[in-house]
Amino acid sequence: MPAVLVLLFSSVQIAAWFVARSTAMHAAQSGVNAQRVLDAPAGAGEARAKHFLGAAGDWLVGAKTTCAATATEVTCTVTGKSLSVIPAVRFDVRQTAHGTAERWTNP
């Protein structure tokens, strides 16, 4: 019986880690999509990613979002820890998304 319980809780913990990774990736992609728009205000990507994380629930604990934009590229990174099902076990999560910034070019 103890082995079955360990396997059960371990599988739930691994599933929580995968959901946290997916949540972080989608938040990073949302941030990139907001920041890459032509003439987007500074901080639009971080604000969108934080809004996404707030709406997604508590799968990602202590989430931090950073977005960097250049003239041609936007990068957003979301880091945090997965929700813990097993006491004192939390896995680090870090997901990064990249995108091309919208801009006017000559044909």
C-alpha positions in Angstrom: 0.0 0.0 0.0 2.7 2.6 0.8 4.3 2.0 -2.7 1.0 2.6 -4.4 0.6 5.9 -2.4 4.1 7.0 -3.4 3.4 6.3 -7.0 0.1 8.0 -6.9 1.4 11.2 -5.3 4.5 11.2 -7.5 2.4 11.0 -10.6 0.2 13.9 -9.4 3.3 15.9 -8.6 4.7 15.3 -12.1 1.4 16.2 -13.7 1.4 19.5 -11.7 4.9 20.2 -12.9 3.8 19.7 -16.5 0.8 22.0 -16.1 3.0 24.7 -14.5 5.4 24.4 -17.5 2.5 24.8 -19.9 1.1 27.8 -17.9 4.5 29.5 -18.0 4.9 28.9 -21.7 1.4 30.3 -22.5 2.1 33.3 -20.3 5.4 34.0 -22.1 3.7 33.6 -25.5 1.0 36.1 -24.4 3.6 38.5 -23.3 5.5 38.2 -26.6 2.2 38.7 -28.6 1.4 41.9 -26.7 4.9 43.4 -26.9 5.6 42.6 -30.5 2.7 44.8 -31.8 3.8 47.9 -33.7 4.4 50.8 -31.3 3.5 48.7 -28.2 4.1 50.6 -25.0 7.0 49.5 -22.8 5.9 46.9 -20.3 2.9 45.7 -22.3 4.3 42.2 -22.6 5.0 41.9 -18.9 1.6 43.2 -18.0 -0.1 40.7 -20.4 1.9 37.8 -19.0 1.1 38.7 -15.4 -2.6 39.1 -16.3 -2.5 35.6 -17.9 -0.8 34.1 -14.8 -3.4 35.7 -12.6 -6.2 34.2 -14.6 -4.6 30.8 -14.9 -4.7 29.9 -11.2 -2.0 28.9 -8.8 -0.2 26.3 -10.9 3.0 28.4 -10.9 4.1 29.7 -7.5 6.2 32.8 -7.2 6.1 33.6 -10.9 8.3 36.3 -12.2 8.1 37.7 -15.7 10.7 39.5 -17.8 10.4 40.8 -21.3 13.1 42.3 -23.5 12.4 44.0 -26.8 14.8 45.2 -29.5 14.0 46.8 -32.8 13.6 43.3 -34.4 12.9 40.8 -31.7 10.9 40.3 -28.5 11.7 37.8 -25.8 9.7 37.0 -22.7 10.7 34.6 -19.9 8.5 33.3 -17.1 10.0 31.6 -14.1 8.6 30.1 -10.9 8.0 26.9 -9.1 5.4 24.2 -9.7 2.5 23.7 -7.3 3.5 21.2 -4.5 1.4 18.1 -3.9 4.2 16.4 -1.9 5.4 18.5 1.0 8.7 20.3 0.4 8.9 19.2 -3.2 8.8 22.0 -5.8 10.3 21.9 -9.2 11.7 24.9 -10.9 9.9 26.1 -14.1 11.5 28.4 -16.7 9.9 29.0 -20.1 11.0 31.5 -22.8 9.1 32.6 -25.9 10.5 34.7 -28.8 8.9 36.6 -31.6 9.6 39.1 -34.3 8.7 42.7 -33.6 6.3 44.3 -36.0 7.9 47.2 -37.9 7.7 49.0 -41.2 10.3 48.0 -43.8 11.0 49.0 -47.4 10.0 46.4 -50.0 
